[in-house]
Amino acid sequence: MQKKQSIAVYPGSFDPVTYGHLDIIHRAAKQFDTLVVAVLNNAKKNPLFTVEERKVLLHQATRHLPNVEIDSFHDLLTNYMNSKNAQIIVRGLRAVSDFEFELQMASTNRKLNEDVETFFMMTNPQYSYLSSSIVKEVAKYDGTVTDLVPKEVEKALREKYNYLQK
């Protein structure tokens, strides 16, 4: 009997992708046959980068990982999971404060599709403080983000904020 291929989805806004996100991506890619990093197109948020720009930055940062796919969605996560034939959601936890929200989301997703399981991964402690919001705030005021994001993301942030300041 052939083993069922494991397809996991790591959803998020990734505006922009940080080393904290990449820590989860690298570790999850080792655990599942396919990891789909899915950029959420959330109409409620006012992102700095477009969905396409975020996908390009994610692709650049993960191009060395052959089992990682970059995609986007704008529907319910459980509907997207069905479209990808995936049954595993990967979520990163930075601190205890993330857990309450993530538990609520995992329970809701499970209610919507009982075949979907959520796997929580603790972020490496060196990135436990890191968020896309912090990165944007530091970059906006011309602070150094070299240790927070890949070079391509740092360059894109500089270009975006230089353009916005003109």
N, CA, C and O of each residue as an XYZ file, in Angstrom:
664
protein
N       0.838     -1.182      0.000
C       0.000      0.000      0.000
C       0.883      1.246      0.000
O       1.810      1.362      0.802
N       0.590      2.164     -0.897
C       1.398      3.360     -1.029
C       1.016      4.392      0.028
O      -0.163      4.619      0.300
N       2.032      5.009      0.613
C       1.821      6.038      1.631
C       1.206      7.277      0.982
O       1.621      7.698     -0.098
N       0.219      7.847      1.651
C      -0.418      9.070      1.176
C       0.576     10.225      1.285
O       1.264     10.369      2.296
N       0.644     11.037      0.247
C       1.564     12.172      0.264
C       1.042     13.237      1.222
O      -0.140     13.581      1.197
N       1.930     13.754      2.067
C       1.525     14.802      3.007
C       1.705     16.173      2.362
O       2.796     16.550      1.935
N       0.600     16.898      2.309
C       0.603     18.257      1.764
C       0.167     19.188      2.885
O      -0.940     19.073      3.410
N       1.048     20.105      3.241
C       0.757     21.065      4.301
C       0.690     22.466      3.711
O       1.349     22.768      2.716
N      -0.112     23.313      4.337
C      -0.244     24.705      3.921
C       0.169     25.596      5.092
O      -0.314     25.440      6.213
N       1.062     26.522      4.807
C       1.478     27.526      5.789
C       0.900     28.853      5.307
O       1.497     29.518      4.460
N      -0.265     29.244      5.844
C      -0.906     30.483      5.395
C      -0.426     31.693      6.193
O      -0.016     31.570      7.347
N      -0.484     32.850      5.562
C      -0.146     34.086      6.271
C      -0.136     35.261      5.325
O      -0.281     35.108      4.112
N       0.036     36.431      5.896
C       0.090     37.621      5.046
C       1.504     37.842      4.510
O       1.665     38.335      3.394
N       2.525     37.489      5.282
C       3.925     37.586      4.841
C       4.222     38.962      4.241
O       4.762     39.065      3.139
N       3.865     40.008      4.973
C       3.997     41.390      4.475
C       4.986     42.192      5.308
O       4.576     43.044      6.098
N       6.285     41.935      5.146
C       6.968     40.995      4.275
C       7.363     39.724      5.027
O       7.168     39.610      6.237
N       7.924     38.772      4.274
C       8.461     37.555      4.869
C       9.681     37.927      5.718
O      10.520     38.727      5.305
N       9.761     37.331      6.909
C      10.870     37.587      7.833
C      11.652     36.294      8.070
O      11.254     35.220      7.619
N      12.762     36.419      8.781
C      13.518     35.222      9.148
C      12.708     34.330     10.088
O      12.935     33.121     10.127
N      11.785     34.889     10.833
C      10.904     34.068     11.664
C      10.019     33.178     10.809
O       9.871     31.990     11.094
N       9.426     33.749      9.754
C       8.631     32.951      8.808
C       9.505     31.877      8.169
O       9.103     30.719      8.060
N      10.693     32.272      7.750
C      11.577     31.332      7.052
C      12.039     30.199      7.969
O      12.270     29.083      7.504
N      12.172     30.475      9.250
C      12.497     29.426     10.214
C      11.403     28.359     10.188
O      11.701     27.165     10.142
N      10.163     28.776     10.217
C       9.032     27.836     10.179
C       9.003     27.116      8.825
O       8.799     25.903      8.778
N       9.201     27.843      7.738
C       9.181     27.242      6.394
C      10.246     26.156      6.275
O       9.952     25.049      5.823
N      11.464     26.455      6.670
C      12.550     25.474      6.569
C      12.249     24.221      7.378
O      12.440     23.104      6.898
N      11.785     24.405      8.588
C      11.519     23.259      9.455
C      10.314     22.461      8.992
O      10.334     21.231      9.037
N       9.260     23.143      8.544
C       8.058     22.443      8.059
C       8.359     21.696      6.760
O       7.822     20.611      6.533
N       9.206     22.263      5.913
C       9.549     21.609      4.641
C      10.226     20.264      4.878
O      10.160     19.379      4.025
N      10.873     20.104      6.020
C      11.508     18.828      6.360
C      10.487     17.790      6.831
O      10.761     16.590      6.791
N       9.326     18.239      7.273
C       8.339     17.350      7.876
C       7.274     16.843      6.908
O       6.647     15.813      7.154
N       7.068     17.568      5.805
C       5.983     17.232      4.883
C       6.514     17.074      3.466
O       7.517     17.683      3.094
N       5.827     16.249      2.682
C       6.260     16.027      1.296
C       6.189     17.320      0.490
O       7.093     17.628     -0.287
N       5.116     18.066      0.680
C       4.937     19.344      0.000
C       4.479     20.371      1.016
O       3.584     20.105      1.818
N       5.090     21.542      0.982
C       4.665     22.662      1.816
C       4.256     23.791      0.888
O       5.067     24.305      0.117
N       2.992     24.169      0.971
C       2.487     25.297      0.192
C       2.464     26.516      1.107
O       1.735     26.541      2.098
N       3.260     27.517      0.774
C       3.239     28.773      1.511
C       2.223     29.651      0.785
O       2.437     30.067     -0.353
N       1.117     29.923      1.470
C      -0.026     30.575      0.835
C      -0.213     31.986      1.384
O      -0.501     32.176      2.566
N      -0.047     32.958      0.513
C      -0.202     34.360      0.881
C      -1.686     34.690      0.902
O      -2.394     34.526     -0.092
N      -2.133     35.154      2.046
C      -3.527     35.539      2.205
C      -3.742     36.931      1.640
O      -3.034     37.875      1.989
N      -4.718     37.043      0.772
C      -5.116     38.336      0.234
C      -6.283     38.820      1.095
O      -7.446     38.580      0.773
N      -5.959     39.500      2.187
C      -6.956     39.943      3.155
C      -7.378     41.373      2.830
O      -6.592     42.309      2.980
N      -8.615     41.533      2.389
C      -9.124     42.851      1.999
C      -9.210     43.813      3.186
O      -9.238     45.027      2.987
N      -9.253     43.294      4.409
C      -9.347     44.138      5.601
C      -8.038     44.827      5.947
O      -8.028     45.876      6.591
N      -6.941     44.231      5.516
C      -5.623     44.794      5.827
C      -5.187     45.741      4.716
O      -5.653     45.657      3.580
N      -4.287     46.634      5.075
C      -3.705     47.557      4.104
C      -2.219     47.208      3.971
O      -1.375     47.850      4.595
N      -1.898     46.196      3.163
C      -0.513     45.722      3.097
C       0.423     46.707      2.393
O       0.002     47.500      1.550
N       1.690     46.635      2.759
C       2.716     47.436      2.100
C       3.013     46.870      0.719
O       3.174     47.620     -0.244
N       3.086     45.537      0.623
C       3.398     44.865     -0.630
C       2.140     44.218     -1.204
O       1.276     43.752     -0.461
N       2.047     44.196     -2.516
C       0.932     43.510     -3.163
C       1.103     42.004     -2.966
O       2.177     41.539     -2.585
N       0.058     41.263     -3.224
C       0.137     39.802     -3.136
C       1.224     39.289     -4.071
O       2.018     38.430     -3.685
N       1.267     39.798     -5.279
C       2.278     39.342     -6.241
C       3.691     39.660     -5.770
O       4.595     38.838     -5.920
N       3.889     40.850     -5.202
C       5.217     41.195     -4.679
C       5.612     40.264     -3.538
O       6.762     39.834     -3.458
N       4.670     39.952     -2.658
C       4.956     39.044     -1.549
C       5.284     37.648     -2.061
O       6.173     36.983     -1.528
N       4.577     37.204     -3.083
C       4.860     35.888     -3.667
C       6.266     35.856     -4.271
O       6.987     34.871     -4.109
N       6.652     36.910     -4.955
C       7.993     36.973     -5.547
C       9.055     36.934     -4.449
O      10.040     36.205     -4.569
N       8.863     37.708     -3.386
C       9.836     37.726     -2.289
C       9.924     36.358     -1.615
O      11.018     35.903     -1.282
N       8.793     35.707     -1.413
C       8.796     34.361     -0.838
C       9.489     33.362     -1.760
O      10.253     32.512     -1.303
N       9.222     33.468     -3.044
C       9.869     32.562     -4.000
C      11.390     32.746     -3.965
O      12.137     31.768     -3.958
N      11.837     33.988     -3.944
C      13.275     34.253     -3.887
C      13.898     33.678     -2.621
O      15.007     33.144     -2.657
N      13.189     33.786     -1.509
C      13.727     33.333     -0.220
C      13.673     31.818     -0.039
O      14.358     31.273      0.826
N      12.853     31.127     -0.859
C      12.680     29.679     -0.680
C      13.066     28.880     -1.918
O      12.807     27.678     -1.973
N      13.666     29.504     -2.891
C      13.953     28.822     -4.167
C      14.856     27.604     -4.008
O      14.875     26.735     -4.879
N      15.597     27.530     -2.919
C      16.484     26.385     -2.658
C      15.754     25.204     -2.015
O      16.365     24.166     -1.761
N      14.468     25.353     -1.754
C      13.681     24.287     -1.119
C      12.759     23.670     -2.175
O      11.721     24.249     -2.497
N      13.122     22.505     -2.717
C      12.385     21.942     -3.852
C      10.942     21.533     -3.557
O      10.132     21.452     -4.480
N      10.608     21.278     -2.311
C       9.244     20.846     -2.005
C       8.358     21.984     -1.478
O       7.282     21.738     -0.932
N       8.815     23.218     -1.644
C       8.032     24.380     -1.219
C       7.433     25.063     -2.440
O       8.134     25.396     -3.395
N       6.122     25.263     -2.388
C       5.393     25.991     -3.428
C       4.896     27.301     -2.836
O       4.553     27.371     -1.656
N       4.861     28.331     -3.661
C       4.334     29.630     -3.234
C       3.029     29.866     -3.992
O       2.971     29.695     -5.210
N       1.995     30.255     -3.271
C       0.679     30.468     -3.870
C      -0.023     31.569     -3.090
O       0.545     32.125     -2.149
N      -1.247     31.885     -3.471
C      -2.049     32.871     -2.739
C      -3.501     32.427     -2.759
O      -3.909     31.604     -3.578
N      -4.269     32.991     -1.841
C      -5.700     32.680     -1.784
C      -6.443     33.853     -1.162
O      -5.845     34.696     -0.493
N      -7.746     33.899     -1.387
C      -8.570     34.990     -0.847
C      -9.896     34.474     -0.286
O     -10.804     35.253      0.006
N      -9.992     33.177     -0.141
C     -11.208     32.506      0.289
C     -11.002     32.009      1.726
O      -9.990     32.318      2.354
N     -11.951     31.251      2.233
C     -11.740     30.575      3.504
C     -10.555     29.615      3.374
O     -10.388     28.967      2.341
N      -9.754     29.528      4.402
C      -8.598     28.644      4.362
C      -9.018     27.201      4.107
O      -8.343     26.488      3.364
N     -10.107     26.763      4.704
C     -10.534     25.372      4.514
C     -10.932     25.107      3.065
O     -10.717     24.005      2.562
N     -11.505     26.092      2.390
C     -11.812     25.933      0.959
C     -10.520     25.822      0.152
O     -10.413     25.007     -0.764
N      -9.549     26.650      0.506
C      -8.255     26.596     -0.178
C      -7.586     25.241      0.069
O      -7.003     24.656     -0.844
N      -7.673     24.753      1.293
C      -7.095     23.445      1.623
C      -7.694     22.360      0.733
O      -6.972     21.507      0.218
N      -8.993     22.394      0.555
C      -9.662     21.421     -0.317
C      -9.139     21.516     -1.746
O      -8.916     20.497     -2.399
N      -8.945     22.738     -2.229
C      -8.476     22.924     -3.609
C      -7.058     22.390     -3.812
O      -6.691     22.022     -4.927
N      -6.267     22.346     -2.752
C      -4.884     21.848     -2.819
C      -4.778     20.390     -2.372
O      -3.685     19.824     -2.363
N      -5.901     19.781     -2.004
C      -5.920     18.419     -1.486
C      -5.006     18.290     -0.259
O      -4.340     17.273     -0.064
N      -4.994     19.340      0.554
C      -4.144     19.397      1.745
C      -4.990     19.210      2.995
O      -6.151     19.615      3.044
N      -4.394     18.595      3.995
C      -5.121     18.365      5.247
C      -4.366     18.861      6.471
O      -4.795     18.632      7.601
N      -3.256     19.532      6.256
C      -2.434     19.999      7.371
C      -2.193     21.497      7.232
O      -1.752     21.974      6.187
N      -2.489     22.224      8.296
C      -2.189     23.649      8.380
C      -0.989     23.794      9.310
O      -0.968     23.221     10.399
N      -0.003     24.552      8.884
C       1.167     24.827      9.712
C       1.052     26.259     10.213
O       0.814     27.186      9.439
N       1.223     26.425     11.517
C       1.198     27.760     12.112
C       2.386     27.897     13.054
O       2.717     26.976     13.801
N       3.011     29.049     13.003
C       4.123     29.338     13.890
C       3.645     30.073     15.127
O       2.772     30.937     15.053
N       4.223     29.724     16.257
C       3.915     30.409     17.511
C       5.176     31.078     18.023
O       6.212     30.434     18.188
N       5.078     32.376     18.273
C       6.229     33.108     18.810
C       6.223     33.104     20.328
O       7.266     32.975     20.968
N       5.037     33.248     20.892
C       4.915     33.371     22.346
C       3.549     32.844     22.768
O       2.698     32.552     21.929
N       3.354     32.729     24.062
C       2.081     32.258     24.600
C       0.941     33.150     24.109
O      -0.173     32.673     23.896
N       1.211     34.417     23.933
C       0.169     35.358     23.500
C      -0.396     34.998     22.125
O      -1.545     35.330     21.835
N       0.378     34.331     21.278
C      -0.119     33.894     19.958
C      -1.087     32.723     20.083
O      -1.957     32.538     19.232
N      -0.936     31.937     21.142
C      -1.650     30.670     21.230
C      -3.166     30.827     21.278
O      -3.880     30.069     20.623
N      -3.663     31.782     22.028
C      -5.117     31.919     22.180
C      -5.784     32.174     20.822
O      -6.778     31.529     20.490
N      -5.251     33.095     20.054
C      -5.800     33.375     18.721
C      -5.663     32.157     17.818
O      -6.610     31.790     17.123
N      -4.496     31.531     17.824
C      -4.248     30.387     16.946
C      -5.140     29.191     17.316
O      -5.594     28.463     16.433
N      -5.387     28.991     18.592
C      -6.279     27.923     19.027
C      -7.694     28.171     18.517
O      -8.367     27.246     18.062
N      -8.138     29.411     18.593
C      -9.466     29.771     18.088
C      -9.559     29.500     16.589
O     -10.555     28.951     16.117
N      -8.532     29.882     15.848
C      -8.525     29.661     14.400
C      -8.484     28.167     14.078
O      -9.197     27.703     13.188
N      -7.658     27.422     14.792
C      -7.551     25.976     14.557
C      -8.882     25.297     14.839
O      -9.301     24.415     14.088
N      -9.543     25.697     15.904
C     -10.844     25.111     16.245
C     -11.894     25.443     15.197
O     -12.717     24.594     14.851
N     -11.873     26.666     14.691
C     -12.816     27.068     13.644
C     -12.564     26.281     12.369
O     -13.503     25.787     11.744
N     -11.301     26.162     11.981
C     -10.967     25.404     10.767
C     -11.376     23.944     10.909
O     -11.858     23.329      9.957
N     -11.181     23.401     12.090
C     -11.563     22.001     12.344
C     -13.078     21.830     12.275
O     -13.575     20.810     11.798
N     -13.803     22.831     12.751
C     -15.272     22.806     12.692
C     -15.738     22.851     11.231
O     -16.701     22.179     10.864
N     -15.056     23.639     10.409
C     -15.412     23.777      8.993
C     -15.032     22.549      8.179
O     -15.694     22.215      7.197
N     -13.957     21.877      8.594
C     -13.507     20.673      7.887
C     -12.812     19.771      8.892
O     -11.670     20.023      9.277
N     -13.504     18.717      9.315
C     -12.968     17.854     10.366
C     -11.742     17.053      9.941
O     -11.086     16.443     10.785
N     -11.422     17.043      8.651
C     -10.231     16.339      8.169
C      -8.969     17.195      8.251
O      -7.866     16.695      8.031
N      -9.123     18.468      8.563
C      -7.982     19.381      8.623
C      -7.387     19.385     10.027
O      -8.098     19.542     11.020
N      -6.074     19.210     10.090
C      -5.339     19.265     11.354
C      -4.401     20.466     11.320
O      -3.843     20.797     10.274
N      -4.233     21.109     12.459
C      -3.301     22.230     12.563
C      -2.082     21.790     13.360
O      -2.210     21.261     14.464
N      -0.905     22.011     12.798
C       0.359     21.720     13.468
C       0.980     23.043     13.884
O       1.227     23.916     13.053
N       1.228     23.179     15.175
C       1.860     24.384     15.692
C       3.348     24.136     15.839
O       3.772     23.097     16.345
N       4.134     25.100     15.391
C       5.583     25.015     15.529
C       6.061     26.249     16.284
O       5.701     27.376     15.946
N       6.863     26.024     17.290
C       7.444     27.141     18.032
C       8.563     27.753     17.186
O       9.445     27.051     16.691
N       8.504     29.057     17.037
C       9.565     29.757     16.328
C      10.855     29.673     17.130
O      10.828     29.640     18.360
N      11.962     29.639     16.441
C      13.259     29.686     17.093
C      13.262     30.887     18.044
O      12.852     31.976     17.642
N      13.710     30.722     19.285
C      13.676     31.826     20.250
C      14.342     33.117     19.762
O      13.962     34.210     20.183
N      15.326     32.992     18.881
C      15.979     34.211     18.398
C      15.044     35.075     17.548
O      15.344     36.240     17.290
N      13.915     34.513     17.113
C      12.945     35.270     16.313
C      11.619     35.482     17.050
O      10.641     35.913     16.439
N      11.573     35.186     18.343
C      10.304     35.223     19.069
C       9.689     36.626     19.153
O       8.483     36.754     19.365
N      10.478     37.646     18.995
C       9.979     39.027     19.051
C       9.608     39.564     17.670
O       8.978     40.615     17.553
N       9.996     38.849     16.647
C       9.972     39.362     15.284
C       8.595     39.252     14.638
O       7.940     38.213     14.713
N       8.170     40.339     14.006
C       6.932     40.341     13.231
C       7.130     41.210     12.000
O       8.037     42.040     11.953
N       6.287     41.015     11.020
C       6.343     41.849      9.815
C       6.098     43.313     10.169
O       6.702     44.208      9.577
N       5.219     43.553     11.125
C       4.911     44.933     11.544
C       6.151     45.626     12.097
O       6.413     46.787     11.785
N       6.911     44.907     12.920
C       8.139     45.473     13.483
C       9.134     45.771     12.372
O       9.761     46.830     12.364
N       9.280     44.838     11.431
C      10.210     45.030     10.318
C       9.828     46.279      9.519
O      10.692     47.091      9.187
N       8.558     46.432      9.215
C       8.106     47.603      8.449
C       8.354     48.901      9.211
O       8.760     49.905      8.625
N       8.111     48.875     10.502
C       8.326     50.076     11.322
C       9.800     50.471     11.330
O      10.130     51.647     11.175
N      10.680     49.497     11.510
C      12.118     49.783     11.523
C      12.563     50.296     10.154
O      13.287     51.289     10.067
N      12.137     49.629      9.094
C      12.538     50.030      7.736
C      11.980     51.405      7.368
O      12.653     52.192      6.702
N      10.779     51.686      7.791
C      10.135     52.975      7.481
C      10.980     54.140      7.962
O      11.051     55.180      7.308
N      11.624     53.960      9.115
C      12.447     55.030      9.688
C      13.931     54.800      9.439
O      14.788     55.276     10.184
N      14.216     54.049      8.361
C      15.569     53.844      7.862
C      16.476     53.099      8.844
O      17.695     53.274      8.832
N      15.870     52.272      9.688
C      16.665     51.438     10.582
C      17.151     50.198      9.849
O      16.637     49.864      8.781
N      18.121     49.526     10.405
C      18.673     48.351      9.750
C      17.814     47.117     10.017
O      17.468     46.821     11.160
N      17.480     46.410      8.954
C      16.691     45.180      9.055
C      17.475     43.976      8.534
O      16.898     42.922      8.267
N      18.773     44.137      8.394
C      19.643     43.106      7.834
C      19.509     41.768      8.555
O      19.522     40.721      7.907
N      19.380     41.778      9.865
C      19.285     40.535     10.637
C      17.850     40.035     10.789
O      17.606     39.039     11.470
N      16.896     40.730     10.153
C      15.487     40.396     10.322
C      14.855     39.772      9.084
O      13.902     38.999      9.184
N      15.395     40.116      7.909
C      14.814     39.668      6.636
C      15.926     39.348      5.638
O      17.049     39.832      5.782
N      15.614     38.531      4.623
C      16.608     38.262      3.570
C      16.960     39.539      2.799
O      16.215     40.519      2.821
N      18.097     39.507      2.126
C      18.582     40.670      1.368
C      17.554     41.198      0.365
O      17.384     42.409      0.220
N      16.868     40.276     -0.331
C      15.879     40.698     -1.329
C      14.738     41.478     -0.682
O      14.218     42.433     -1.259
N      14.363     41.066      0.502
C      13.279     41.751      1.212
C      13.753     43.107      1.706
O      13.026     44.096      1.619
N      14.974     43.149      2.224
C      15.533     44.429      2.673
C      15.573     45.427      1.517
O      15.208     46.591      1.680
N      16.012     44.970      0.364
C      16.074     45.831     -0.828
C      14.674     46.306     -1.215
O      14.484     47.485     -1.513
N      13.703     45.413     -1.214
C      12.331     45.770     -1.572
C      11.743     46.771     -0.575
O      11.011     47.681     -0.965
N      12.061     46.603      0.699
C      11.584     47.559      1.714
C      12.181     48.940      1.469
O      11.473     49.946      1.508
N      13.480     48.982      1.217
C      14.142     50.278      0.952
C      13.511     50.959     -0.264
O      13.216     52.154     -0.234
N      13.312     50.191     -1.323
C      12.711     50.758     -2.539
C      11.301     51.252     -2.263
O      10.923     52.331     -2.719
N      10.526     50.483     -1.530
C       9.141     50.844     -1.248
C       9.090     52.117     -0.396
O       8.338     53.040     -0.711
N       9.872     52.171      0.664
C       9.834     53.336      1.548
C      10.478     54.572      0.931
O      10.034     55.687      1.203
N      11.508     54.409      0.111
C      12.065     55.547     -0.597
C      11.053     56.118     -1.570
O      10.943     57.335     -1.720
N      10.308     55.234     -2.234
C       9.272     55.682     -3.166
C       8.155     56.406     -2.410
O       7.673     57.446     -2.860
N       7.747     55.861     -1.272
C       6.643     56.446     -0.513
C       7.017     57.796      0.098
O       6.145     58.634      0.331
N       8.321     58.012      0.361
C       8.756     59.249      0.985
C       8.951     60.391     -0.014
O       9.123     61.545      0.379
N       8.924     60.062     -1.301
C       9.118     61.098     -2.324
C       7.838     61.830     -2.615
O       7.820     62.734     -3.450
